[in-house]
């Protein structure tokens, strides 16, 4: 609900500017169109290639399955969660009870649970948070790395950022939009800040 005295159109325009992207396409259209299917297959192959390149002992079959899950599953979640708006607008709807899920944490939680259920043997999973120490909106994600490697050697898997469950992926250190911090460090920082109050 917009603050008192603020025109609804001005409020929504501001939210769209903060979201930094247009309206997300309907997930069913993304899932059903021929061009989108080919684009999705190309994205899966591109991500699988990036995962395989993490280290020589990464299993290519595991990399391909991780890529398939990371690209396809969030599109189904977008339908279930009724994601029809840019990310920050959808956040407002979740926080006001008008949508069931779809905060960045929801995407990261569900993607992590799905990946861990597969029991991959050559890959590790990391949770990270950006913007925990500044005025921008805090953001959560899942990161995949080769087994036993540091999260900073991994790849960000972010289905929230582009809206509609469309996966964004990039190496952690090359992610120009966010500076990622391990989630356990963020939690420790928050506990210490609370203790000082």
Secondary structure as GFF3:
##gff-version 3
##sequence-region A 1 197
A	DSSP	alpha_helix	8	19	.	.	.	ID=ss1
A	DSSP	alpha_helix	27	32	.	.	.	ID=ss2
A	DSSP	alpha_helix	34	52	.	.	.	ID=ss3
A	DSSP	alpha_helix	60	80	.	.	.	ID=ss4
A	DSSP	alpha_helix	87	95	.	.	.	ID=ss5
A	DSSP	alpha_helix	104	117	.	.	.	ID=ss6
A	DSSP	beta_strand	123	130	.	.	.	ID=ss7
A	DSSP	beta_strand	139	146	.	.	.	ID=ss8
A	DSSP	three_ten_helix	151	153	.	.	.	ID=ss9
A	DSSP	beta_strand	155	158	.	.	.	ID=ss10
A	DSSP	beta_strand	168	171	.	.	.	ID=ss11
A	DSSP	three_ten_helix	172	174	.	.	.	ID=ss12
A	DSSP	beta_strand	180	182	.	.	.	ID=ss13
A	DSSP	alpha_helix	183	196	.	.	.	ID=ss14
###
